[in-house]
Amino acid sequence: MRRPALACLALAALAVAATSHAQTQAPLKVGLMLPSTGTFAALGDMIERGFKMHVEEQGGKLGGRTIQYFKVDDESEPSKATDNVNKLIKRDNVDVIVGTVHSGVALGMARAAKESGTLLIVPNAGADAITGPQCAPNIFRSSFSNWQPGYATGVVAAGKGYKRAMTITWGYAAGLETVKGFTEAFEKGGGKVMKDLTLPFPNVEFQPLLTEIAAQKPDVVFAFFAGGGAVKFVKDYDAAGLKRSIPLMGSGFLTDGTLEAQGASAQGLITALHYGDNIETPRNTAFRNKFAVTYKVNPDVYAMQGYDAAQMLAAGLTAVKGDMGKKDALYAAMKKAQIDSPRGKFTLSAQHNPTQDFYIREVKGNYNVVTGVAVKALADPGRGCKM
Ligand code: BEZ
């Protein structure tokens, strides 16, 4: 029997609506690709806690959908990034990927996300290319580009009147790009970077490089390290007697989530970052209190970025009532959202990277205490992004 064309169309529309309804009833599959081993393990853990805390605050649902988590330990190992992310994309068929910490791993994830069209929210890794040449409609970041904290710290160092700087970092995207940002601002402010020192990630044999710093006697040292590596570097810098003679500055990862382990060696260090422990807003206070009660530990920048990754996803999902099929509307809502973050409200640049304030922080006890603003509403230049 032949059906009239209009009846066929109506049936097809009903079938689509039924599928879409079934899909919006099913749990949303969230793939967490984070390090749970290695020098960045604690950072991954804090991101996961922050993300889950926001979901719990929403009653365990985003955009009306319950959340089902799938997890992969990326080991901060770039050579395994493609295989690891494909476990989430191809094996688990997740709706959204949240990850990761390490820039080199995140670059592999971004390539796979771009190819597959899976939504990717980066809750830390700053690789400039992710919101530069590798940008894509389905790739968002809740954290920073490496250029941003480097640039902000360069502004602060130049403002202090330092003229001759040395830099030290791991020789991979995060370290090199952060140093580039620092150099740009420091030299614009009248300083000169005399020498860049690097060692391979995640190596912590700092001694030969500290000997070189002692011999060159710069006015200031700028360092990018994070996690376990930052703990060891700050302690070694102090033990080498350098803390007394050559001021050490860094992007705030040098002292974030690390202070208990760094102890006296970190006291008084000045850094710049898009978060500080004592931002006295009701939003930050509520976030910190809830986090401390939930996890029996104080939050750090990584926890805040994980929390905001969930807030960004929530903004998109609420707009489409949980329907991940409405990709254009989902991305448009995420793009235009103003995120009420513990760091302060922020919006996204055209390349999907936070435009945000960078604070000057000083270590006092176990806190990174905000003492001023380094740069207000700093936007990544987004060089090379064509979307
Ligand atoms: C990165 O690899 O992008 C990174 C790692 C730790 C802290 C900040 C950035």
Residues whose N, C-alpha, C, O or C-beta is under 5 A from the ligand:
A	BS01	BEZ	V101 H102 S103 N124 A125 G126 A127 A174 A226 F253
